[in-house]
Amino acid sequence: MRRRYRDKYHTEVDLPITPMLDMAFQLLTFFIISYHPSAMEGQFNINIMATEQTAGDQQSPTAPASPRVTSQVTPPPVTIIARAGDKGRLESLEIGGLGVDRERGGLIREQAGAEGRAADEAVERMLRNLEKKLFEIKKEQEELVARGGTKDERLLLQAQSNLAWKDAIRILGACRMTRVVTDAKTQSKRVVEAGDPEEVKKQAVPYALFPKVELTQVSGGS
Amino acid sequence: MAAKADVGGEKLDPNLTPLLDVVLQLIMFFMVCVNFASAQYYDIQLPELEHGQEIAAKTGEDLLVINIEVVREDRKDEQGRFVIKQPKTTRVIFLVDKTILASVLGERAVQTDRNKPTAIEFVEKHPDELRPGELDEKAAIEKSYQVIEKVASTYKKRESRRLTRETGKLVEEKDVKELKAPVIIRGDSETHYGLVLALIAKATKEGFSNIEPHGLLSRRR
């Protein structure tokens, strides 16, 4: 039935699909080439607040009537002082504070005046160093808490006001989330590096090194 | 040869329509994806975050987004050479309710165009060299403070009303000490710590307890 119907009335419409397909492929190529999925936007799971400066430091001229916030009475046990060069790039990091051993803390410094790629690399090295030190400090704090010490997870970041924000935010990143393994027998926590594949396998859960970061300024000049 | 093909009979007619359908689907996909990622907030050159997490879903309507944009312009240096994309002006762009912005900056200053948001703009120049109408950093920060204050008081009013309704007791605006509304700081990677800190400090002072600096998640881990 159908066959006969078609044969009788059907004039063949020959739609030239090939050129259309060619164009479609052209378009497809264009969009594939220009496809850059932009990086995902992210945030830190740490608590950030601005705080009153320690005695002796002065307000920088860039923050005219910067409001003063009274924080807890005791200063945070760990302090990072970040100084910047003329171009605003990170030049030195000083780790100190009442809760930090002299050996654990100390100054991280790179050759000043680097620019461009060299500056990026210098910052990178300093931050790796800082991460290592913060990790050691946190480990020591955990041990103290396990022996009955009080828990204080605050950290004070004191940076020069002309420090580039991209470097400042990376210092914040060093007070980062990492991973921790809880020992089944003793219930004691052990911090492990996020990159350590052996340790991460053992049910490591995300864990912040310093979940409370207080921010403040240092007056200019080093 | 050709004759043989003719003799051999039927014309080979591959059905291209399904192929075309699929290709068009792919084109649609890539076209949509091209503009998809940057549509969420105002477009800014964010710094890289190394140990960041993906953004948690925001609940509630109260939100304060502070964008700090460094506008780059091509200009000449001292030797007359052309340097491209040099940072020149900085803009602080608040993404909040238009009426709040209008009450601080004036009805006229507030843009209704989403792509051209209202900004507090300042130029990095010595105060004496400023042309009329231009702001220096200090003045811009002062103005930003006013906006943050206004936003905080609006949110506190809202919160006090909510608490009064929930608890049945009268809660006044000044009794609201803490604001849970997230303050999202989206700073350009070229801006400086002092400016960001000043804004964070003001927000902390006004009672905002959730301050979240944003960046781009780095792909190398």
Chai-1 contact restraints between the chains, C-beta under 6 A:
chainA,res_idxA,chainB,res_idxB,connection_type,confidence,min_distance_angstrom,max_distance_angstrom,comment,restraint_id
A,I17,B,L16,contact,1.0,0.0,6.0,A-B,restraint_1
A,L21,B,L16,contact,1.0,0.0,6.0,A-B,restraint_2
A,L21,B,L20,contact,1.0,0.0,6.0,A-B,restraint_3
A,A24,B,V23,contact,1.0,0.0,6.0,A-B,restraint_4
A,A24,B,L24,contact,1.0,0.0,6.0,A-B,restraint_5
A,L27,B,I27,contact,1.0,0.0,6.0,A-B,restraint_6
A,L28,B,V23,contact,1.0,0.0,6.0,A-B,restraint_7
A,L28,B,L26,contact,1.0,0.0,6.0,A-B,restraint_8
A,L28,B,I27,contact,1.0,0.0,6.0,A-B,restraint_9
A,F31,B,F30,contact,1.0,0.0,6.0,A-B,restraint_10
A,F31,B,M31,contact,1.0,0.0,6.0,A-B,restraint_11
A,Y35,B,F30,contact,1.0,0.0,6.0,A-B,restraint_12
A,S38,B,A37,contact,1.0,0.0,6.0,A-B,restraint_13
A,S38,B,S38,contact,1.0,0.0,6.0,A-B,restraint_14
A,A39,B,L216,contact,1.0,0.0,6.0,A-B,restraint_15
A,A39,B,L217,contact,1.0,0.0,6.0,A-B,restraint_16
A,M40,B,L217,contact,1.0,0.0,6.0,A-B,restraint_17
A,E41,B,H214,contact,1.0,0.0,6.0,A-B,restraint_18
A,G42,B,L49,contact,1.0,0.0,6.0,A-B,restraint_19
A,G42,B,G52,contact,1.0,0.0,6.0,A-B,restraint_20
A,G42,B,Q53,contact,1.0,0.0,6.0,A-B,restraint_21
A,G42,B,E54,contact,1.0,0.0,6.0,A-B,restraint_22
A,G42,B,L217,contact,1.0,0.0,6.0,A-B,restraint_23
A,Q43,B,G52,contact,1.0,0.0,6.0,A-B,restraint_24
A,Q43,B,I55,contact,1.0,0.0,6.0,A-B,restraint_25
A,Q43,B,E212,contact,1.0,0.0,6.0,A-B,restraint_26
A,Q43,B,H214,contact,1.0,0.0,6.0,A-B,restraint_27
A,F44,B,G52,contact,1.0,0.0,6.0,A-B,restraint_28
A,N45,B,Q53,contact,1.0,0.0,6.0,A-B,restraint_29
A,I48,B,I211,contact,1.0,0.0,6.0,A-B,restraint_30
A,M49,B,T204,contact,1.0,0.0,6.0,A-B,restraint_31
A,A50,B,L197,contact,1.0,0.0,6.0,A-B,restraint_32
A,A50,B,I200,contact,1.0,0.0,6.0,A-B,restraint_33
A,A50,B,A201,contact,1.0,0.0,6.0,A-B,restraint_34
A,A50,B,T204,contact,1.0,0.0,6.0,A-B,restraint_35
A,S60,B,G194,contact,1.0,0.0,6.0,A-B,restraint_36
A,T62,B,E137,contact,1.0,0.0,6.0,A-B,restraint_37
A,T62,B,G194,contact,1.0,0.0,6.0,A-B,restraint_38
A,A63,B,G194,contact,1.0,0.0,6.0,A-B,restraint_39
A,A63,B,A198,contact,1.0,0.0,6.0,A-B,restraint_40
A,P64,B,K138,contact,1.0,0.0,6.0,A-B,restraint_41
A,S66,B,A198,contact,1.0,0.0,6.0,A-B,restraint_42
A,S66,B,A201,contact,1.0,0.0,6.0,A-B,restraint_43
A,P67,B,A201,contact,1.0,0.0,6.0,A-B,restraint_44
A,P67,B,K202,contact,1.0,0.0,6.0,A-B,restraint_45
A,P67,B,K205,contact,1.0,0.0,6.0,A-B,restraint_46
A,V69,B,T204,contact,1.0,0.0,6.0,A-B,restraint_47
A,V69,B,K205,contact,1.0,0.0,6.0,A-B,restraint_48
A,G88,B,H192,contact,1.0,0.0,6.0,A-B,restraint_49
A,A159,B,Y193,contact,1.0,0.0,6.0,A-B,restraint_50
A,S161,B,Y193,contact,1.0,0.0,6.0,A-B,restraint_51
A,S161,B,G194,contact,1.0,0.0,6.0,A-B,restraint_52
A,N162,B,H192,contact,1.0,0.0,6.0,A-B,restraint_53
A,L163,B,Y193,contact,1.0,0.0,6.0,A-B,restraint_54
A,W165,B,G187,contact,1.0,0.0,6.0,A-B,restraint_55
A,W165,B,T191,contact,1.0,0.0,6.0,A-B,restraint_56
A,W165,B,V196,contact,1.0,0.0,6.0,A-B,restraint_57
A,K166,B,P47,contact,1.0,0.0,6.0,A-B,restraint_58
A,K166,B,S189,contact,1.0,0.0,6.0,A-B,restraint_59
A,A168,B,Y193,contact,1.0,0.0,6.0,A-B,restraint_60
A,I169,B,P47,contact,1.0,0.0,6.0,A-B,restraint_61
A,I169,B,P213,contact,1.0,0.0,6.0,A-B,restraint_62
A,I169,B,G215,contact,1.0,0.0,6.0,A-B,restraint_63
A,G173,B,E50,contact,1.0,0.0,6.0,A-B,restraint_64
A,G173,B,H51,contact,1.0,0.0,6.0,A-B,restraint_65
A,R176,B,H51,contact,1.0,0.0,6.0,A-B,restraint_66
A,M177,B,H51,contact,1.0,0.0,6.0,A-B,restraint_67
A,L215,B,L197,contact,1.0,0.0,6.0,A-B,restraint_68
